[in-house]
Amino acid sequence: MTSLSYKSHISSQYNEELEDVRQRVLAMGGLVEQQIVDATRALMENDGVLGEEVSRNDFKVNQLEVLIDEECSGILARRQPTAGDLRLVYAIIKTITDLERIGDEAEKIARMAVDLASQGGGNAPLIEVGHLSRHVSQMVRDGLDAFARMDADAALAVAREDMAVDREYEALMRQCITFMMEDPRTIRRVMDIIWSVRSLERIGDHARNIAEYVIYFVKGKDVRHIGIEQMEREVRGTSE
């Protein structure tokens, strides 16, 4: 089965239904990406107003999840999909759940930005936070690109990046702890940053999840909760 086989049904309406729901997922992904960018900018620039705007916009992500989920339920009821089509619908349902959770993490960062803005300026490792945010944002973008093309190799590359994000996260956490130890007056401010960094690390985890669903659709293999080496063997179709 090719990654585009869902477009080859005799029923053109069925093709359109599947393509429509796929496009809605990509639209939801674009909104989530913007939420990450805006939340991080609010954090970096002490912009409480922007942080509040990101928090308010979280409902748009939630609405899209409900809409797409309902559309998938309709396809399941009307079409009773099997094989690749069933895997596609499953992958979509799982993907929108992770996108909604990414939106939640962005909203948490926005709330931390509002709190930081209320405290005024101060020293904190925000440059490094910005770098981590760009890294996980790229993971989300690449995961959605892999989803759009149903490209298992691209999805595997996203999964690999999660390890680099974890290392970056650990280094940044150590830096935050050092800030607090050197100057206890920074504790409240740095704690907000720590929660934001934790949210960014979780966004990376959710991006990896999306990549795993792509691999499941293309290869028909569940690669959750396995190491990257084993995942690569599953994608490449090789054995030890």
Buried (B, 14 or more C-beta within 10 A) or exposed (E): BEBEEBBEBEEEEBBEBBEEBBEBBEEBBEBBBBBBBBBBBBBBBBBBEBBBBBBEBBEBBEEBBEBBBEBBEEBBEEBEBEEBBBBBBBBBBBBBBBBBBBBBBBBBBBBBBBBBBEEEEBEBBBEBBBEBBBBBBBBBBBBBBBBBBBBBBBBBBBBBBBEEBEEBBEEBBEBBEEBBEEEEEBEEBBBBBBBBBBBBBBBBBBBBBBBBBBBBBBBEBEBEEBEBEEBBBBBEEEEE
